[in-house]
Structure formats: structure tokens, C-alpha cells
């Protein structure tokens, strides 16, 4: 167990209630992938820049649809992938204001049995024979009242697989012409809010920890550690599957995506 004095700074001061795990063995992780970039490179992140980056990464739905199974992204050397039987999708809904791209996030209702109070992207389980795009749009309408007609599905990010449960989440990126009017379903969502990509890549917003569990986790390094990403936002913290999605998106937009990142989840916010 890592001595408390040697642990990374934890996340005090977040105003909204959520349970952030206190792992038995935790070490500081790597700096943000964009740590070496100047402030000017971390601002002016327009929708045009986002689209250009996704096009360059061959992630546009129109030219390269997402994989039906996530094995090609989530296979690790020490495990054989389990068939994906539970499918889900989330909507990465983006719009631009004053030259900066905003992303729509939700706080899950505190009454939910799993991950209550955590920050998530709108989304949920797919229905039978439903595409990831259809799931993401349907769930966003149900959870936050986002009219699907306002969303232009554009691209996809790496499916996040969980070998333990045989499930995976497909992140779908959609563009909006402007800030939409939203209405939350209180049974699922406590609140809906936005942050800019600029805020997420600001100095001090990103934190990475390296966790080690008593039972080895698939995809851990030789010492048994695996990375967990966090984002400090006003009065709160983003982590888990949502943070993984954000890290990939931001890395692509800024041209600093780290090689070797795996779509394997230790924790799902969906």
C-alpha cells in the first residue's frame, strides 16, 4: 500500500457529492499529453479544428464507420478478449461559442444505484439491433431533452471495453449549430452543464494516477499498475470512462494522442 505521504494530491473541494475511490496502492501518473504545449496552442479550439483532427485520424462516420466489435482496440497481450454482449453508446455533443468548443456533460442522479452523482456523457444501453449513433441520440433525448434533429453525427472515438463484464461503450461525436435548450429527466440526471475544451486542457485541470489492485487488472503494466485519468472542473471532478473519452478527444484535437492507449475500462460511468 502506498504511504499517504507519498500519494498524489486527491480531489478535495468538489461541491457536488460523488464517491471518488481511494485505491490501496496509488502513485502519480504521467503529465497531461499536452503539457508541453503553450497556452496559445490550447485555446481557439474551434469546431473546425475538431473536425479537421477527426478527419485526419480517419474517425469520420461518413468514411470509416466504427468497428462492430472493439477487439482491435482493446486486445492486450495478457488476455483474450471476451465477446461483447452488452453494448452502450454515449454522445459527445459539441458546439462552438466565441471561438471555443463546448461539450455537454451531465451529473448522474444521486438516486441511481450505480455511479450516482458522477459526471457522464449522455448515453446508455443499446436496444436490440440499434446502432451506436441511434443509441446515443435516443439516450440524449431521454436524459437531457436534446432534439436529435439538432445533432449532426460526425465521428467516433475508441470503444471502451470491459473484459470483466463483456460490455463496451461506443462514443459518438455530434456537432450542434449552437447552444441547445435542454431539459433533464430527474430520474436519471441531476443537472446538465457544459465546459470548453480549453478549460479541460488548462494547466492543472488534468491529473493522472497509477493504480494497482490486489487482483491484477487486464492491461496493467509489469508492476501491476494502470493509469486512471481525472479532470478538475469548477466545483467537481471528472473521471472513469468519461475521462478516458475526453483524453482521447483532446489528444486528437491537439495532435498529442499517446500511442499505446487502450480502450479498456476499469470503471464505467454508464
C-alpha positions in Angstrom: 0.0 0.0 0.0 1.3 3.5 -0.9 2.0 5.6 2.2 -0.4 8.5 2.4 2.5 11.0 2.4 3.6 9.7 -1.0 0.2 9.7 -2.7 -0.8 12.2 -5.3 -3.0 15.1 -4.2 -6.6 13.9 -4.0 -9.7 15.8 -5.0 -10.8 17.9 -2.2 -13.3 20.8 -2.5 -15.6 19.4 -5.1 -19.0 20.8 -4.2 -21.2 18.1 -5.6 -21.3 14.7 -3.9 -19.8 11.8 -5.5 -17.6 8.9 -4.3 -14.0 9.1 -5.7 -12.2 5.8 -4.9 -9.3 5.6 -2.5 -7.3 2.8 -4.0 -5.0 0.8 -1.8 -1.9 1.5 -3.9 -1.7 4.7 -6.0 1.2 6.6 -7.5 1.5 9.8 -9.5 0.9 9.2 -13.2 2.2 10.9 -16.3 1.7 14.6 -17.1 -1.1 15.6 -19.4 -0.3 14.6 -23.0 -0.4 18.3 -23.9 1.7 19.5 -21.0 4.5 20.8 -23.3 2.1 22.9 -25.5 1.9 26.7 -25.0 -1.3 28.4 -23.8 -1.9 29.7 -27.4 -1.9 26.1 -28.7 -4.5 25.2 -26.0 -7.0 27.9 -27.0 -9.0 28.7 -30.1 -10.2 25.1 -30.3 -13.0 25.6 -32.7 -15.3 23.0 -34.3 -13.3 23.4 -37.5 -10.2 22.3 -35.7 -12.0 19.4 -34.1 -13.4 18.2 -37.4 -10.0 18.6 -39.1 -8.4 16.5 -36.4 -11.0 13.8 -36.6 -10.8 13.7 -40.3 -7.0 13.3 -40.1 -7.5 10.4 -37.6 -9.9 8.7 -40.0 -12.7 8.8 -37.5 -15.5 10.3 -39.6 -18.6 8.2 -39.7 -19.2 9.0 -43.4 -15.9 7.5 -44.5 -14.9 5.0 -41.8 -17.8 3.6 -39.6 -16.9 2.5 -36.1 -16.0 -1.2 -35.5 -18.8 -3.6 -34.7 -16.6 -5.1 -32.1 -13.9 -3.3 -30.2 -11.3 -6.1 -30.1 -8.8 -4.4 -32.4 -8.6 -1.5 -29.9 -8.8 -3.3 -26.6 -6.8 -6.6 -27.0 -4.0 -6.7 -24.5 -1.1 -9.1 -24.5 -2.0 -10.9 -21.3 -5.7 -11.7 -22.0 -8.0 -12.9 -24.7 -11.0 -10.6 -25.3 -14.4 -11.8 -24.2 -17.2 -11.4 -26.7 -19.0 -8.1 -26.3 -22.6 -8.9 -25.3 -23.7 -5.6 -23.6 -23.5 -2.6 -25.8 -23.9 1.1 -24.9 -23.2 4.4 -26.5 -22.6 8.0 -25.4 -23.0 11.3 -27.2 -20.1 13.7 -27.3 -22.2 16.7 -28.2 -20.1 19.7 -29.2 -21.0 23.3 -30.2 -19.0 26.5 -30.5 -19.3 29.8 -28.7 -16.8 32.7 -29.0 -14.3 30.6 -30.8 -14.2 27.8 -28.3 -15.8 24.3 -28.5 -18.1 23.4 -25.6 -19.0 19.8 -24.6 -22.3 18.8 -22.9 -21.9 16.9 -19.7 -24.4 15.5 -17.2 -24.3 14.8 -13.5 -26.0 11.4 -12.9 -28.9 11.4 -10.5 -27.9 10.7 -6.9 -30.7 8.1 -6.6 -29.1 5.8 -9.3 -27.9 2.5 -8.0 -24.6 2.7 -9.9 -22.3 5.7 -10.1 -24.8 8.2 -8.7 -23.6 11.8 -8.7 -20.8 11.2 -11.2 -20.2 13.3 -14.3 -21.0 11.5 -17.5 -21.8 12.0 -21.2 -25.4 11.5 -22.1 -25.9 7.9 -23.1 -26.8 4.4 -22.1 -27.5 0.8 -23.2 -28.3 0.0 -26.7 -31.6 -1.7 -27.6 -31.7 -4.8 -29.8 -30.2 -4.2 -33.3 -29.8 -0.5 -32.5 -26.7 1.3 -33.9 -24.4 3.3 -31.7 -25.5 6.5 -33.3 -29.1 5.7 -32.8 -28.5 4.8 -29.1 -26.5 8.0 -28.4 -29.2 10.2 -30.0 -32.1 8.4 -28.3 -30.4 8.5 -24.8 -29.5 12.1 -25.1 -33.1 13.0 -25.9 -34.4 10.9 -23.0 -31.8 12.1 -20.4 -31.4 15.8 -21.3 -34.2 16.6 -23.9 -31.7 17.1 -26.7 -33.6 17.1 -30.0 -31.9 14.6 -32.3 -32.7 16.9 -35.3 -30.2 19.4 -33.8 -27.4 16.9 -33.8 -25.2 16.2 -36.8 -23.4 12.9 -36.0 -19.9 13.3 -37.3 -17.3 10.9 -35.9 -16.5 8.2 -33.3 -13.9 7.6 -30.7 -12.3 4.3 -29.5 -14.9 1.9 -28.0 -14.2 1.4 -24.3 -14.3 -2.3 -23.4 -14.7 -4.1 -20.1 -13.5 -7.6 -20.2 -14.9 -8.3 -16.7 -18.5 -7.7 -17.9 -18.2 -8.3 -21.6 -19.6 -4.8 -22.3 -18.4 -1.8 -24.3 -19.3 1.8 -24.8 -19.2 3.5 -28.2 -18.6 7.3 -28.0 -20.2 9.1 -30.9 -19.3 12.7 -31.7 -22.1 15.0 -32.8 -21.9 18.7 -33.8 -24.6 21.3 -32.9 -25.1 24.7 -34.6 -25.4 26.4 -31.2 -26.2 26.0 -27.5 -29.4 23.9 -27.3 -32.3 24.3 -24.9 -32.2 21.3 -22.6 -34.5 19.7 -20.1 -33.2 16.9 -17.8 -35.0 13.8 -16.7 -34.6 14.0 -12.9 -34.8 10.2 -12.6 -31.6 9.9 -14.5 -29.8 13.3 -14.4 -29.2 15.7 -11.6 -28.0 18.5 -13.8 -26.6 19.3 -17.3 -23.8 21.7 -17.9 -21.0 22.5 -20.4 -17.3 23.0 -20.3 -15.0 24.1 -23.0 -12.2 22.0 -24.4 -9.9 25.0 -23.5 -10.9 24.6 -19.8 -10.2 20.8 -19.9 -6.6 21.4 -21.2 -5.8 24.3 -19.0 -2.8 24.0 -16.7 -3.7 21.9 -13.6 -7.0 20.5 -15.0 -5.7 17.1 -15.9 -4.5 14.6 -13.3 -3.3 11.1 -13.9 -2.9 8.4 -11.2 -1.5 4.9 -11.4 -3.5 2.4 -9.5 -2.7 -1.2 -8.5 -5.2 -3.6 -7.2 -4.9 -6.8 -5.2 -6.4 -8.7 -8.1 -4.4 -7.9 -11.3 -6.2 -5.9 -13.8 -6.2 -6.7 -17.5 -3.9 -4.3 -19.3 -1.8 -3.4 -16.3 2.0 -2.9 -16.7 4.6 -5.3 -15.4 4.3 -3.9 -11.9 0.5 -4.2 -11.9 -0.2 -0.5 -12.3 -2.7 1.0 -14.8 -3.5 4.7 -15.5 -6.7 6.5 -14.3 -7.4 10.0 -15.7 -9.2 12.8 -13.9 -10.2 16.4 -14.8 -10.7 19.1 -12.3 -13.6 21.3 -13.3 -15.3 24.1 -11.3 -16.6 22.5 -8.0 -16.1 19.0 -9.3 -14.0 16.3 -10.9 -14.5 14.0 -14.0 -13.0 10.5 -14.0 -13.7 7.0 -15.2 -15.0 6.2 -18.7 -15.9 9.8 -19.3 -12.4 11.0 -18.6 -11.0 8.3 -21.0 -13.2 9.6 -23.7 -12.2 13.2 -23.1 -8.5 12.3 -23.0 -8.7 10.7 -26.4 -10.7 13.5 -27.9 -8.4 16.2 -26.6 -5.3 14.3 -27.6 -6.6 14.0 -31.2 -7.6 17.7 -31.4 -4.2 18.9 -30.1 -2.2 16.4 -32.1 -0.7 14.7 -29.0 -2.6 11.5 -28.7 -0.4 9.0 -26.9 0.5 5.7 -28.6 -0.5 2.6 -26.8 -3.7 4.0 -25.2 -6.1 1.2 -24.8 -9.9 1.2 -24.9 -10.1 -0.9 -21.7 -12.1 0.4 -18.7 -11.6 -0.2 -15.0 -14.7 1.8 -14.2 -17.7 2.8 -16.3 -19.8 5.9 -15.7 -22.7 4.4 -17.7 
